Structure formats: C-alpha cells, structure tokens
Amino acid sequence: IDDGSTDDTASIISEYCAEDERFTTFKGSRMGPSAARNVAGLVRSKAEYLAFLDSDDLWAPNKLSLTLQAFIANEKLDGLYGQISFFCQSPSKPETYSTVYKRPLKPIDFLRDNPVCTMSNLVLKRGAFQSVGGFDESIVHNEDVELLVRLTTKRALIDGVNAHLVWYRTSLTGLSAKLQLMRAGWHKAVETLQASSMWLTEAELAAADAGNLRYLARRALRTGAPGFEALKLAFQGVTRS
C-alpha cells in the first residue's frame, strides 16, 4: 500500500510486481495507517492470513514459515506474534529485545506494555480481522493496541512464537515517537475495553496505566525524546503504581 509517497516507492513496488505475480499494489492518498491497512485486510486480501509489515521495519526470513507452522499446530489460534529487536542504525546491532509471553494474551496486556509492540510483528487470521471490522480509522497512534484489545475482548486467541521474527527501527520522526498522541490512542483502547464485559477494576486500570507510562518512558529513551520527557513519564507511572 503506497499511501501518498513522494519518493521512489511507487516505482520500486512496480518492479516487484513485475517480477512476482504474488505482489499487488494499491495507491492511496494520505489515508493514514489504519485506513491503509483496512484496504489491505478488508478489501484487497483474499488469503487466510494477514501479515502486516510497516515500511521502516524488517521481517526475519523465517517469520512467515514459523507462524504458519504454529497456526497449523493449533487451529484455535486467531493471531501470533514473536520477539522483536529494536535498532537505530543497523539491525545487526540491536539495542534491546522484546519479551514473548508464555501464555495467550489478555486485553490488559496490551494496555500495560503491549508485548506485540508493532503491527509488523502480528499475523492474524483474516476472518478474525474482518469480524471486528478492522482498524478504527479515527486513531493514528496506538491503533494497533485498540484493535488488539477489541479482538481479545471478543475472545480472540493471540499467542506468541518464542523466536526473533522482527527488527524494529526506532526513529525520531516516526509516528511512534509522538508520545502524547500515543497516550491519547491508549485512552481510546481503554474506552474500548471498559465498554466490554471484560472491563477492568479501578486497581487493574491503575496497574495498566502505570505499565503504559513505563512503556512510554522506555520509548522516550529509545527515540531520543527532548528534555526530561522519559523521567516525567516514569514519575507519572510510579504515582499510578
């Protein structure tokens, strides 16, 4: 999905489409990440599985084969994720790694520290994605968290593959560097959960809030946020814990 690029993206995509008929393309016009992914997942895709890849991230060569094996081994699964490494300059020199839970994920997990981390790490059954109507297109930041909360409140089974599957590029100009907008998206995900039958108690909500603030503090450090942003977020998290 070329969402209104102004560089050579369109011509590069065309080259791949000419080489391999499995590649198809769609050109949008600044639709935003949620709408662009919905075009792919709700309109264009015909396959059983959806595997997302953002433009600045990298897949491990065996990502799709490992997740497919896991889906075949457990037909009840709706989604899978793996371990991510975070890098700034070179994927061969990652700065840190994410953690894969040893159990299926619950809605509160996405609000607390989101072990999936990025849509580039997620493979979903298309039926599960379509059953909840895809992404909320009004959300630009943390739209993935809101989707995952919505899926798991509908009892979708999302589990982990204990293998390194994705390299995540940290960037000062990337969407995920805009911490306050991420926070606003988080609150939207909370609204989604609290409107469901799996709503959180006040104590659970405070714990999730503290976890999210800790997560954003780490993100502030990774993306080189200005001033005392990381310290401020960490302090807010401590007061909520």
C-alpha positions in Angstrom: 0.0 0.0 0.0 1.6 3.3 -1.2 -0.2 5.8 0.9 0.8 9.0 -1.0 4.5 8.7 -1.0 6.6 11.4 -2.6 9.8 9.4 -3.3 10.6 6.3 -5.5 8.2 4.0 -3.5 5.7 3.5 -6.4 8.4 2.6 -8.9 10.1 0.2 -6.5 6.7 -1.5 -5.8 6.1 -1.8 -9.6 9.4 -3.5 -10.1 8.5 -6.2 -7.5 5.0 -6.6 -9.0 6.6 -7.2 -12.5 9.0 -9.8 -11.1 6.4 -11.8 -9.0 2.7 -12.1 -9.7 2.1 -12.6 -5.9 2.8 -8.9 -5.4 -0.1 -6.4 -5.9 -0.2 -2.8 -5.1 -2.7 -0.1 -4.2 -2.0 3.7 -4.2 -3.8 5.7 -1.5 -3.7 9.4 -0.8 -2.6 10.1 2.7 -5.3 7.8 4.2 -3.3 7.1 7.3 -2.1 3.8 8.7 -5.4 2.5 9.9 -7.3 3.1 6.6 -4.3 1.8 4.5 -4.2 -1.4 6.5 -8.0 -1.8 6.2 -7.7 -1.5 2.4 -5.2 -4.4 2.5 -7.0 -6.6 5.1 -10.7 -5.9 4.4 -10.7 -5.2 0.6 -7.6 -6.5 -1.2 -6.6 -9.6 0.7 -8.0 -13.0 -0.4 -5.8 -15.2 1.7 -6.5 -16.9 5.0 -3.8 -15.0 6.9 -2.8 -11.3 7.2 0.8 -10.5 8.0 1.5 -6.7 8.3 4.8 -5.0 7.6 5.3 -1.3 8.1 7.7 0.5 5.8 10.5 1.0 8.3 10.6 -2.5 9.9 12.2 -5.8 8.8 11.0 -9.4 8.9 13.2 -12.3 9.7 13.4 -14.7 6.7 11.6 -17.4 8.6 8.8 -15.3 10.1 6.0 -16.5 7.9 7.0 -20.2 7.9 7.3 -20.3 11.7 4.0 -18.6 12.3 2.3 -20.8 9.7 3.6 -23.9 11.4 2.1 -22.6 14.7 -1.3 -21.9 13.1 -1.3 -25.4 11.7 -0.4 -26.9 15.1 -3.2 -25.1 16.8 -6.3 -24.4 14.7 -7.9 -22.4 17.6 -5.3 -19.6 17.2 -6.5 -16.2 15.8 -3.2 -14.4 15.9 0.5 -14.8 16.5 3.5 -12.6 17.4 7.2 -13.2 18.2 10.2 -11.4 19.6 11.4 -8.1 18.3 14.8 -6.4 18.4 14.9 -2.6 18.4 17.7 -0.8 16.5 18.6 2.7 15.4 21.4 2.5 12.9 21.9 -1.2 12.0 19.7 -4.3 12.5 22.9 -6.2 13.2 23.4 -4.1 16.3 20.1 -4.2 18.2 19.8 -2.1 21.4 17.2 -4.3 23.2 14.7 -7.1 22.7 11.0 -7.6 23.5 9.6 -10.4 25.6 7.3 -13.1 24.4 4.7 -14.2 27.0 4.4 -17.8 27.9 0.6 -17.7 27.7 -2.1 -16.2 25.3 -2.5 -12.5 25.6 -5.3 -10.7 27.6 -6.7 -7.3 26.9 -4.9 -5.8 29.9 -1.5 -7.0 28.4 -1.9 -4.5 25.5 -2.7 -1.7 27.8 0.1 -2.4 30.2 3.2 -2.9 28.0 1.9 -4.4 24.6 4.3 -7.4 24.0 3.3 -7.4 20.3 4.9 -3.9 20.1 4.1 -3.2 16.4 1.8 -4.5 13.7 4.9 -5.7 11.8 5.0 -8.4 14.5 1.5 -9.7 14.1 -0.1 -12.3 11.9 -3.9 -12.6 12.0 -6.4 -14.9 10.5 -8.3 -12.7 8.0 -11.6 -13.9 9.4 -10.7 -12.6 12.9 -9.7 -9.2 11.5 -12.8 -8.9 9.4 -15.1 -10.0 12.3 -14.2 -6.8 14.2 -14.3 -4.5 11.2 -10.5 -3.9 11.0 -8.9 -0.8 12.5 -10.6 2.2 13.9 -9.7 4.7 11.2 -10.1 7.7 13.5 -7.0 6.5 15.5 -3.5 7.3 14.2 -1.4 6.3 17.2 -1.8 3.1 19.2 -4.4 2.0 16.6 -2.9 -1.5 16.9 -3.4 -1.6 20.7 -7.1 -0.6 20.3 -7.6 -3.3 17.6 -5.9 -6.0 19.8 -8.0 -5.0 22.8 -11.1 -5.2 20.6 -10.1 -8.7 19.3 -9.3 -10.1 22.7 -12.5 -8.8 24.3 -14.2 -10.8 21.6 -12.2 -13.9 22.9 -9.7 -14.0 20.0 -6.8 -16.2 20.9 -3.5 -14.4 20.3 -0.3 -16.3 21.4 3.4 -16.0 20.9 6.1 -17.8 18.9 9.3 -17.8 21.1 11.6 -16.8 18.2 13.1 -13.5 17.0 10.9 -12.5 14.0 11.1 -8.7 13.5 13.6 -5.9 13.6 12.0 -2.6 14.6 13.6 0.7 13.5 13.5 3.4 16.2 13.2 6.9 14.6 13.0 10.4 15.9 10.5 11.3 13.2 8.4 8.0 13.2 4.8 8.0 14.3 5.6 6.1 17.4 7.9 8.9 18.6 4.9 11.1 19.2 4.4 10.1 22.8 1.4 12.2 23.8 -0.6 11.1 20.7 0.3 7.5 21.6 -1.1 8.2 25.1 -4.4 9.5 23.5 -4.7 6.3 21.5 -4.1 4.3 24.7 -7.0 6.1 26.3 -9.2 5.2 23.3 -8.2 1.5 23.8 -9.2 1.8 27.5 -12.6 3.0 26.4 -13.0 0.0 24.2 -12.1 -2.4 27.0 -14.2 -0.7 29.6 -17.3 -0.9 27.3 -16.9 -4.7 27.1 -17.8 -7.5 29.5 -14.1 -7.8 30.4 -13.8 -4.3 31.9 -11.0 -3.5 34.5 -11.5 -2.6 38.2 -10.0 0.7 39.4 -6.9 -1.2 40.7 -6.4 -3.1 37.5 -6.8 0.1 35.5 -4.2 1.9 37.7 -1.8 -1.0 37.1 -2.3 -0.9 33.4 -1.9 2.9 33.4 1.4 2.6 35.3 2.6 -0.1 32.9 1.8 2.1 29.9 3.6 5.1 31.3 6.6 2.9 32.0 6.4 1.6 28.3 6.3 5.2 27.1 9.2 6.2 29.3 11.3 3.4 27.6 10.1 4.6 24.2 11.1 8.2 25.1 14.6 7.0 25.8 14.8 4.9 22.6 13.6 7.8 20.4 15.7 10.5 22.0 12.7 12.5 23.2 13.7 16.0 24.4 14.4 17.2 27.9 13.1 15.2 30.9 10.2 13.5 29.0 11.3 10.0 30.0 11.8 11.0 33.6 8.4 12.7 33.7 6.6 9.7 32.2 8.4 7.4 34.7 7.4 9.6 37.6 3.8 9.6 36.5 3.9 5.8 36.3 5.3 5.5 39.8 2.5 7.6 41.2 -0.1 5.4 39.5 1.5 2.1 40.5 
